Amino acid sequence: MRAAVIGAGISGLTVARRLKEISSVEVEIYEQNSQVGGKILSHSYEGKIYELGAVVATPDYVLISQLVEELNIKKIMPEETTFINGLGSQVSIVSHIEERFGKAHLLKALAKFWRIIFDCPELLKAGFVGLDHRFFAPMARFAKDEGIEPVTELVRPFLTGCGYGYYEEVPAAYFLKLAPWVLKRGTLDALTLGLTSNWFFVEGGWKVLSDHLATNLKVHFNAHVSKIKRSVHGVTVETSNGEARFDLVILACDPRSYMSFLDYTAEEHALALQVKYIPYLVTLAQVPGGKTTAFIDSTTRMAVGSVNYIVRPHFDSDVCQIYQILPPKIDEDFLRHERVKAAQLCGGGVEKEILKKYWTYFPHVDSNSCFNRFYDRMQNLQGKNRTFYVGGFLSFESLEHAAEFSRGIADNIVSQLEF
């Protein structure tokens, strides 16, 4: 049995590695870039690693934490994170929410929030099949209906700042994948946006993990897939280097990519057109002076283009990663102005911009697509036409969820072969 995996991001690497571990399936990965990792993009500058893709993890990331321990990688704890409100003042996020809603309301909302999570543990797992439809309402509406607005507003700067879109537009189910891991279980006084004791970077960058996952896997680099043809007899993958025959294909790239080369069915086409993305920019810049790790209250569509998050990953360096959700029409002067303004709010200034990375980030669907069974329909496609699908648009866009979902698909493939 031979399987082709299209894409060497965390999803493709995990599904390939898992198949290799638990079966005799021969796996080949086709990657269009010259390195593995996908949205893992660790960049070296002046002897230090900066993340232009995946940034932080939490101990709640079970599979990722296991890899970190297995490789004996040193964890790096971020510096204390502040919150800058709409007036440009650095304040405690908890104090900000208490002033807005009242402490009693916040405490009551916390109890309701944890009850929701306790009653539906599937929210924390990879994927969206089988979730109660109430979780498919936009987050702003869901939070209001459930009486948990103070809690969701508490984590909003983190979730929007990390590129997951806006509460008014994106279904609650997406945000609820991460919100419990952002919040700390404990007393109100312990609550922070706390990238201090809970979240971590890794020494050498996340690229260390993706490179490790690729060990002993057959990866074709710079492999631009031009066509995939499927039939009852097998799957043909065509690239500039020729073609190869397989028994099945695993699409570990987002629909926008695979629709350019797949002999898609009407159902595959209809579902792919529903997937949306967030245009996202990471700028590596020198920001001397002041406090340079902060979430900024730029959390609505009206603030698109403003800086959402600025982080200094190394205590002994003033080089920072600056994050912005982009408007449909990009104005570079405006975006740079916003970066300078954000640095000033942190008490510093942008001395030099080193490089930029533009992402088409966070593949997701809107509430209407969720209500119309998008995820059930994708689930029904798994295994049909010799094809399986993995990736952030099915699992949720995080390292942990992508890895968990891909392992599940690999296990499913093997179980079908054994049957």
SVG drawing of the C-alpha trace seen along z (x, -y; Angstrom):
<svg xmlns="http://www.w3.org/2000/svg" viewBox="-29 -57 54 64">
<polyline fill="none" stroke="black" stroke-width="0.4" points="0.0,0.0 1.4,-3.4 0.1,-6.8 0.9,-10.3 0.7,-13.2 0.4,-16.6 2.0,-19.2 4.7,-18.9 3.2,-21.1 2.4,-19.8 -0.7,-17.9 1.1,-16.2 4.2,-15.3 2.1,-13.9 -0.2,-11.8 2.8,-10.4 4.8,-9.7 1.8,-8.0 1.2,-5.8 4.9,-4.8 4.7,-4.0 1.6,-1.8 1.5,-0.2 3.5,0.9 2.0,-1.8 4.7,-3.4 4.4,-7.2 5.8,-9.9 5.3,-13.6 5.2,-16.3 6.1,-19.7 6.2,-22.8 8.8,-24.6 12.4,-23.8 11.8,-22.9 9.1,-21.3 7.0,-23.0 4.2,-24.8 3.1,-27.5 6.1,-26.7 8.6,-29.3 11.5,-29.9 13.9,-32.6 17.5,-33.1 18.6,-36.7 21.8,-37.8 22.1,-34.4 18.6,-34.2 15.4,-32.5 12.2,-34.4 8.9,-32.8 7.2,-34.2 4.6,-31.4 3.6,-29.3 4.6,-31.2 3.7,-29.8 2.4,-26.5 0.9,-25.6 1.4,-22.4 -2.1,-21.6 -0.8,-20.8 -0.3,-17.2 1.2,-15.9 3.4,-18.9 4.6,-18.9 5.5,-15.2 7.7,-16.0 9.3,-18.8 10.1,-16.4 11.2,-13.7 13.7,-16.0 14.8,-17.5 14.2,-21.0 14.5,-23.9 11.3,-25.9 11.6,-29.7 9.0,-31.6 7.9,-34.9 8.2,-38.1 5.2,-39.5 2.5,-40.6 0.6,-43.8 -2.7,-45.0 -3.1,-48.4 -6.7,-49.6 -8.5,-51.8 -7.2,-54.9 -3.6,-53.8 -3.0,-53.1 -1.2,-50.0 -3.6,-48.4 -4.3,-45.0 -6.7,-43.1 -8.6,-41.8 -9.0,-45.3 -10.1,-46.5 -12.8,-43.8 -13.8,-44.3 -14.3,-48.1 -16.4,-47.4 -18.6,-44.6 -18.1,-44.5 -16.3,-41.9 -19.4,-40.0 -20.5,-39.7 -17.1,-38.4 -17.1,-35.8 -20.6,-34.6 -19.5,-34.5 -16.5,-32.4 -18.6,-29.8 -20.9,-29.7 -17.9,-29.4 -16.3,-26.5 -19.7,-24.7 -20.0,-25.0 -16.5,-23.5 -17.2,-20.8 -20.5,-19.8 -18.9,-19.7 -15.3,-18.4 -15.4,-17.8 -14.8,-21.6 -11.2,-21.1 -10.6,-18.2 -9.5,-18.6 -12.4,-19.0 -16.0,-20.2 -18.1,-17.1 -20.9,-16.5 -20.8,-19.8 -24.1,-21.3 -25.2,-23.8 -25.4,-26.6 -21.6,-26.7 -21.8,-27.7 -23.3,-31.1 -20.8,-34.0 -18.8,-34.3 -20.3,-37.7 -23.9,-36.4 -23.0,-33.1 -21.3,-34.9 -24.3,-37.3 -26.8,-34.4 -24.8,-32.3 -24.1,-35.2 -20.3,-34.8 -19.3,-38.1 -16.9,-39.2 -14.9,-36.0 -14.9,-36.1 -13.8,-39.7 -11.0,-38.8 -9.5,-36.5 -10.5,-38.4 -7.2,-40.4 -5.3,-37.1 -7.5,-35.2 -7.9,-38.1 -4.3,-39.1 -3.1,-35.6 -5.0,-35.9 -8.3,-34.1 -10.5,-36.8 -13.3,-38.8 -16.0,-37.8 -18.7,-39.3 -17.9,-37.1 -16.3,-33.8 -18.3,-31.0 -17.8,-30.5 -16.7,-26.9 -13.3,-28.1 -12.6,-30.5 -13.7,-27.9 -10.9,-25.6 -8.3,-27.9 -10.1,-30.1 -9.9,-27.5 -6.2,-27.2 -5.7,-31.0 -7.6,-31.3 -6.0,-30.0 -8.1,-27.8 -8.0,-29.3 -9.0,-32.4 -9.9,-35.7 -6.7,-37.2 -4.7,-34.5 -6.3,-35.3 -4.1,-37.1 -3.6,-36.9 -0.6,-35.2 2.0,-34.3 4.1,-34.1 3.8,-30.8 1.5,-28.9 2.7,-29.4 6.2,-28.9 8.5,-29.2 11.2,-26.6 14.9,-27.1 15.9,-26.7 12.4,-27.5 9.5,-25.2 11.4,-24.2 13.2,-21.8 10.0,-19.9 9.0,-19.9 12.5,-18.8 12.3,-15.9 8.9,-14.8 10.3,-14.6 13.2,-12.3 13.1,-9.1 10.2,-10.3 10.5,-10.5 9.9,-14.1 10.0,-15.6 11.0,-19.2 10.2,-22.0 7.6,-19.6 4.9,-21.6 1.9,-19.3 0.3,-20.1 -2.4,-17.4 -3.9,-14.6 -6.0,-12.1 -8.1,-9.5 -9.7,-6.4 -10.8,-3.0 -7.3,-1.8 -5.4,-4.3 -4.1,-7.9 -1.7,-9.6 0.3,-12.5 1.9,-14.7 4.7,-17.2 7.4,-18.9 9.6,-15.9 7.2,-13.4 4.3,-11.3 3.9,-8.6 1.1,-6.1 -0.3,-5.6 -3.2,-3.7 -4.5,-6.7 -3.8,-10.4 -3.9,-12.5 -4.5,-16.2 -2.6,-18.0 -3.0,-21.5 -5.9,-23.9 -8.6,-23.8 -7.5,-26.9 -4.3,-25.0 -5.6,-21.5 -8.4,-22.8 -5.7,-24.1 -4.6,-20.6 -7.3,-18.1 -9.7,-16.4 -12.4,-17.6 -16.0,-16.4 -18.9,-18.8 -19.1,-18.2 -15.4,-18.9 -15.7,-22.1 -18.8,-23.3 -17.2,-22.8 -13.9,-24.3 -15.5,-27.5 -16.9,-28.0 -13.5,-28.1 -12.5,-31.6 -9.1,-32.9 -7.6,-35.7 -4.9,-37.8 -2.2,-38.2 1.2,-39.9 4.1,-39.2 6.9,-41.9 10.2,-41.3 11.5,-44.7 13.9,-46.3 11.9,-48.1 14.3,-49.6 13.0,-51.0 9.9,-50.5 7.8,-47.4 7.6,-45.5 5.3,-42.5 1.6,-43.5 -1.8,-42.8 -3.5,-45.8 -7.3,-46.5 -7.6,-46.3 -10.2,-43.5 -13.0,-44.6 -13.3,-44.8 -13.2,-48.6 -9.6,-48.3 -8.4,-46.1 -4.8,-46.9 -3.9,-48.0 -1.4,-46.1 -3.0,-43.3 0.0,-41.8 3.7,-42.7 6.0,-40.3 9.7,-40.3 10.7,-36.7 14.2,-37.3 14.9,-39.3 18.3,-40.4 17.2,-41.6 15.0,-44.5 13.9,-42.6 10.2,-42.0 7.5,-40.2 4.6,-42.5 1.2,-41.0 -1.5,-42.6 -4.7,-41.4 -4.8,-42.9 -7.6,-44.8 -8.7,-43.6 -6.7,-46.4 -3.2,-46.7 -1.7,-50.2 1.9,-49.7 2.3,-53.2 -0.7,-52.8 0.4,-49.5 3.9,-50.8 2.3,-53.8 0.3,-51.4 3.4,-49.5 5.2,-52.7 2.2,-53.8 2.0,-50.4 5.7,-50.6 5.2,-54.0 2.3,-52.8 4.7,-50.2 7.1,-53.1 9.6,-52.4 9.9,-53.0 10.5,-51.1 14.2,-51.6 14.4,-49.1 12.1,-46.6 14.0,-43.4 11.6,-41.3 7.9,-40.6 5.9,-37.5 2.4,-37.6 0.1,-34.7 -3.2,-33.5 -4.1,-32.3 -6.8,-30.5 -8.9,-28.6 -12.4,-28.4 -16.0,-28.6 -18.8,-31.0 -21.8,-30.2 -24.1,-29.5 -21.7,-26.9 -21.5,-25.3 -25.2,-25.2 -25.4,-23.7 -23.3,-20.7 -20.0,-21.7 -18.0,-19.5 -20.4,-16.5 -20.1,-16.7 -16.3,-16.9 -16.4,-13.9 -18.5,-12.0 -15.8,-12.6 -13.0,-11.0 -11.9,-7.9 -14.0,-8.4 -12.3,-8.4 -9.2,-7.2 -8.8,-10.5 -8.4,-11.7 -8.2,-15.3 -6.3,-16.9 -5.3,-20.4 -6.3,-23.4 -9.6,-24.0 -10.8,-20.7 -9.0,-20.5 -8.6,-24.1 -5.5,-26.1 -3.1,-25.2 -0.1,-22.8 -1.8,-20.6 -5.2,-20.4 -3.6,-19.8 -1.4,-17.0 -4.3,-15.4 -6.6,-15.4 -3.9,-14.0 -3.2,-11.1 -6.8,-10.3 -7.0,-10.2 -3.9,-7.9 -5.5,-5.6 -8.7,-5.6 -6.8,-4.7 -5.1,-1.8 -8.3,-0.5 -10.0,-0.5 -7.0,1.4 -7.2,4.0 -10.9,4.4"/>
</svg>
